[in-house]
Amino acid sequence: MPTAEEITKHHEPAPDRSPWVSGPPEPAPIVVVDHDERWPRLFDVVAQKIRAALGDAALAIEHVGSTSVRGLAAKPTIDVDLTVADPADELSYVPALSLAGFTLIIREPEWHEHRCLKLADPDSNVHVFGPDCPEVIRHRMFRQWLLDHPEDLELYRRAKLAAASEISAGSGMVMDYNRHKEPVIRAIYERMFRANGLIP
């Protein structure tokens, strides 16, 4: 299992390399909508596609991110954490997922060998990590914290709406949107980590 230090360490993208496999996406409006009761069912569709493509090679498939939190506004994109034996071994999962309609869009070897694949329908991001990955643990903890702490859910909801409004009026890049809401995310993580005894 990861250490407390590994779980509480925030990811800092490598400044000297782009994670995009085929270049970044074109700027587009950032749309944040109220929670949609269909999102869990859409996750089930994505999970079934992954399971059909990979079989037992898919060690775990979890619904994460804002669409997994009832009551939280979100971009209508389903985020999925997929655990495989070795994310760096792309031949063991990327070709099969490609045949099922997924496209590899991000490769970040320095961040727990993270890969991200995109599915157009339903609109989904599949984040690939290895067993006992600290980031997957963080995602689970954050999801549960928001479900258990409505005050932080509301704080995060307001931050997301404000970031979407500001970015859509400018560049429209998702990474800019993420940077604008990052201070609120970091503050919530700090409370969560402290409450769980991971930081003093």
C-alpha positions as CSV (number, residue, x, y, z in Angstrom):
1,M,0.0,0.0,0.0
2,P,1.2,3.6,-0.7
3,T,2.6,5.7,2.2
4,A,0.8,8.7,3.6
5,E,3.5,10.9,1.8
6,E,2.7,9.2,-1.5
7,I,-1.1,9.7,-1.1
8,T,-0.9,13.3,-0.1
9,K,1.6,14.4,-2.8
10,H,-0.1,16.5,-5.4
11,H,0.8,15.9,-9.1
12,E,2.8,18.6,-10.8
13,P,2.9,18.1,-14.6
14,A,6.3,17.9,-16.2
15,P,7.1,21.5,-17.4
16,D,9.3,20.3,-20.3
17,R,7.0,17.9,-22.0
18,S,3.5,17.7,-23.3
19,P,1.4,14.8,-22.1
20,W,-0.8,14.9,-25.3
21,V,-0.2,11.9,-27.6
22,S,-1.5,13.7,-30.7
23,G,-1.4,17.3,-29.5
24,P,-3.8,19.2,-27.2
25,P,-7.5,19.6,-28.1
26,E,-8.9,22.7,-29.7
27,P,-10.2,25.4,-27.3
28,A,-13.9,24.9,-26.7
29,P,-16.5,26.3,-24.2
30,I,-16.4,24.7,-20.8
31,V,-19.9,23.6,-19.9
32,V,-20.7,22.7,-16.3
33,V,-24.2,21.3,-15.7
34,D,-26.3,20.2,-12.7
35,H,-25.9,16.6,-11.6
36,D,-27.6,14.2,-14.1
37,E,-29.2,11.0,-12.7
38,R,-28.1,9.3,-15.9
39,W,-24.4,9.5,-15.2
40,P,-24.1,6.3,-13.1
41,R,-25.9,4.4,-15.9
42,L,-23.5,5.9,-18.5
43,F,-20.6,4.8,-16.3
44,D,-22.0,1.3,-16.4
45,V,-22.0,1.5,-20.2
46,V,-18.4,2.5,-20.3
47,A,-17.4,-0.1,-17.8
48,Q,-19.1,-2.8,-19.8
49,K,-17.2,-1.7,-22.9
50,I,-13.9,-1.9,-21.0
51,R,-14.7,-5.3,-19.5
52,A,-15.7,-6.7,-22.9
53,A,-12.5,-5.5,-24.4
54,L,-10.1,-6.4,-21.7
55,G,-11.7,-9.2,-19.7
56,D,-9.6,-10.1,-16.6
57,A,-6.9,-7.6,-17.6
58,A,-9.1,-4.9,-16.2
59,L,-8.3,-5.4,-12.5
60,A,-10.7,-2.7,-11.4
61,I,-13.0,-0.2,-13.0
62,E,-14.4,2.7,-10.9
63,H,-16.6,5.7,-11.5
64,V,-14.6,8.8,-10.2
65,G,-14.6,12.5,-10.6
66,S,-17.5,14.9,-10.3
67,T,-20.1,12.8,-12.2
68,S,-19.7,10.1,-9.6
69,V,-20.8,12.5,-6.8
70,R,-24.6,12.8,-6.4
71,G,-25.6,16.5,-6.3
72,L,-22.4,17.9,-7.7
73,A,-22.4,20.0,-10.9
74,A,-19.9,18.7,-13.5
75,K,-18.8,18.7,-17.1
76,P,-20.9,16.0,-18.6
77,T,-17.9,13.7,-19.1
78,I,-17.7,10.4,-17.3
79,D,-14.4,9.9,-15.5
80,V,-13.2,6.3,-15.0
81,D,-10.3,4.9,-13.2
82,L,-9.1,1.7,-14.8
83,T,-6.5,-0.4,-13.0
84,V,-4.3,-2.8,-15.0
85,A,-1.2,-4.8,-14.1
86,D,1.2,-2.4,-15.8
87,P,0.0,0.9,-17.4
88,A,3.4,1.2,-19.2
89,D,2.7,-2.0,-21.1
90,E,0.4,-0.3,-23.5
91,L,0.3,-3.3,-25.8
92,S,-1.6,-5.2,-23.1
93,Y,-4.6,-3.0,-23.2
94,V,-4.5,-0.1,-25.7
95,P,-5.0,-2.1,-28.9
96,A,-8.0,-3.9,-27.4
97,L,-9.5,-0.7,-26.1
98,S,-8.9,1.0,-29.5
99,L,-10.9,-1.7,-31.2
100,A,-13.7,-0.9,-28.8
101,G,-13.7,2.8,-29.7
102,F,-11.3,4.3,-27.2
103,T,-8.5,6.6,-28.2
104,L,-5.2,7.1,-26.3
105,I,-4.9,10.8,-25.8
106,I,-2.5,11.3,-22.8
107,R,0.7,9.6,-21.7
108,E,2.4,10.6,-18.4
109,P,5.1,8.1,-17.4
110,E,6.3,10.3,-14.6
111,W,2.9,10.3,-12.9
112,H,2.4,6.7,-11.8
113,E,2.6,5.7,-15.6
114,H,-0.8,7.4,-16.1
115,R,-2.5,7.0,-19.5
116,C,-5.8,8.5,-20.5
117,L,-8.1,7.2,-23.2
118,K,-11.1,9.0,-24.6
119,L,-14.4,7.5,-25.6
120,A,-16.8,9.7,-27.7
121,D,-20.1,7.9,-26.8
122,P,-20.8,8.2,-24.0
123,D,-18.3,11.0,-23.5
124,S,-15.7,9.5,-21.2
125,N,-12.2,9.8,-20.0
126,V,-10.6,6.5,-18.9
127,H,-7.6,7.1,-16.6
128,V,-5.3,4.0,-16.5
129,F,-3.2,3.3,-13.4
130,G,-1.5,0.3,-11.8
131,P,-2.4,-1.6,-8.6
132,D,-2.4,0.3,-5.3
133,C,-1.8,3.6,-7.1
134,P,-1.9,6.6,-4.7
135,E,-3.9,8.6,-7.2
136,V,-6.7,6.0,-7.3
137,I,-6.8,6.1,-3.5
138,R,-7.0,9.9,-3.6
139,H,-9.9,9.7,-6.1
140,R,-11.9,7.3,-3.9
141,M,-11.2,9.4,-0.8
142,F,-12.2,12.7,-2.5
143,R,-15.4,11.2,-3.8
144,Q,-16.4,9.9,-0.4
145,W,-15.4,13.2,1.3
146,L,-17.7,15.2,-0.9
147,L,-20.6,12.8,-0.3
148,D,-20.1,13.1,3.4
149,H,-19.4,16.8,3.6
150,P,-22.1,18.9,1.9
151,E,-20.4,22.1,2.8
152,D,-17.3,21.2,0.8
153,L,-19.5,19.8,-2.0
154,E,-21.2,23.2,-2.3
155,L,-17.8,25.0,-2.1
156,Y,-16.5,22.9,-5.0
157,R,-19.7,23.3,-7.0
158,R,-19.4,27.1,-6.8
159,A,-15.7,27.0,-7.7
160,K,-16.4,24.8,-10.8
161,L,-19.2,27.2,-12.0
162,A,-16.9,30.2,-11.5
163,A,-14.0,28.6,-13.3
164,A,-16.2,27.5,-16.2
165,S,-17.6,31.0,-16.6
166,E,-14.2,32.6,-16.6
167,I,-12.5,30.2,-18.9
168,S,-15.3,30.0,-21.4
169,A,-15.0,33.7,-21.9
170,G,-11.3,33.3,-22.7
171,S,-9.2,30.4,-24.0
172,G,-11.6,27.6,-23.3
173,M,-8.9,25.1,-22.5
174,V,-9.7,22.4,-20.0
175,M,-6.3,22.6,-18.3
176,D,-7.0,26.3,-17.7
177,Y,-10.3,25.4,-16.1
178,N,-8.6,22.9,-13.9
179,R,-6.0,25.5,-12.8
180,H,-8.7,28.0,-11.8
181,K,-10.4,25.6,-9.5
182,E,-7.3,24.0,-8.1
183,P,-6.9,26.2,-5.0
184,V,-10.3,25.1,-3.8
185,I,-9.5,21.4,-4.6
186,R,-6.2,21.7,-2.7
187,A,-8.0,23.2,0.4
188,I,-10.6,20.4,0.4
189,Y,-7.8,17.8,0.1
190,E,-5.9,19.3,3.0
191,R,-9.0,19.1,5.2
192,M,-9.6,15.5,4.1
193,F,-6.0,14.4,4.6
194,R,-5.9,16.0,8.0
195,A,-9.2,14.4,9.1
196,N,-7.8,11.0,8.0
197,G,-4.5,11.5,9.9
198,L,-2.4,11.6,6.8
199,I,-1.0,15.0,7.6
200,P,-0.5,16.7,11.0
